[in-house]
Amino acid sequence: MADEDGFSGLEAAIVLIAFVVVAAVFSFVILGSGFSSADKAKEITMDAGRSPTAVMVMGTVVGQANDLGVCLRRVVFSCGLNGEGISASGIRYTLMTNEKIYEVPASDVTLSWVSERETNAFLSEGEIVRVELELIPAAIVSGTEFMLTIAPPRGVPVNIRCRVPETLVANKYYEVGFGG
């Protein structure tokens, strides 16, 4: 029995070391989550002073029929902004029908400034930009109801309910929605 006393002391030391290692790992996990929570709280606090950005459609959304008078070739509308300035090229445009969702690629978006305070690519309060979306790939045919969603890079997206007239004449323009 006297020879086994050394082994029980060694076993106790191994168990103690295991407890210390487990406690170290546990404290590392707790401290890591505390630091990430503190970073998130700091980020939220820093963003609290910013006003939310909202894009506004100024007036009507106008659609142009294609060469055959079957579907819309493009839609055109003007946008303004409430809140902090944003990159106009960062705004995303999506059309949703009952059958599909079509995100307009950046290559099919043309921006032209109606009123611009500063010559930069940022849309700021008091500025108006004319937006033209090429829609040939979307194939929005006559009689279709769709939702046009305008989503700024940060801030509140806006939805415009639109409807294509039942009859289209080739290359003619139609009011398809109203932004307010």
Buried (B, 14 or more C-beta within 10 A) or exposed (E): EEEEEEEEEEEEEEEEEEEEEEEEEEEEEEEEEEEEEEEEEEEEEEEEEEEEBBBBBBEBBBBBBBEEEEBBBBBBBBBBBEBBBBEBEBBBBBBBBEEEEBEBEEEBBEBEBEEBEEEEEBBBEEBBBBBBBBBEEBBBEBEBBBBBBBBBEEBEEBBBEBBBBEEBEEEEEBEBBEBE
